[in-house]
């Protein structure tokens, strides 16, 4: 089964003139019982924050939080001692564990920051909070799937607390890729940039597909420069 999630149908919220956010799954004041998550994948928010704007300190618990910067700079600080500024192509992981306070602000006073924030439910509760960052690596933009998060930290990925793997790929115009799918797992394909043909469907930035009980290889072809995320999740 292939589940279609058009980006144009996502939840949408603005705040204070500095935040423009689209929600793939129910979040905040956006509630849709049809879109509460996908397995342990609970949140994909596409956020644009104006220069100088940001989220003041607030709390989280028992959630794996990944922030993936598409453009600009994102500054983070948390009560567990984690913090830093990440730029385009960088990924930040915060495991909220038994509870943590953190803030996220645009790292620039003038230029916007565009990023995806992902929440994944952990495989354990009330663990100590943890934080790490992954910088861009040579070959990340070579047109191959790059593992950026995993349960075991394989291939230099961020070691998260769930049986989930997150892959990222950057494709040039006209480039294509195949990815084997295991029918015993579920997958979520999210288009971060560009337009692609995936599973015989035209997808644009913000669009997504979910795969359940699918064992046929996934074929993706880029109509122009494109960037995609693929979540490999427990069934």
Order of alpha helices (4+ residues) and beta strands (2+ residues): beta-beta-beta-beta-beta-beta-beta-beta-beta-beta-beta-beta-beta-beta-beta-beta-beta-beta-beta-beta-beta-beta
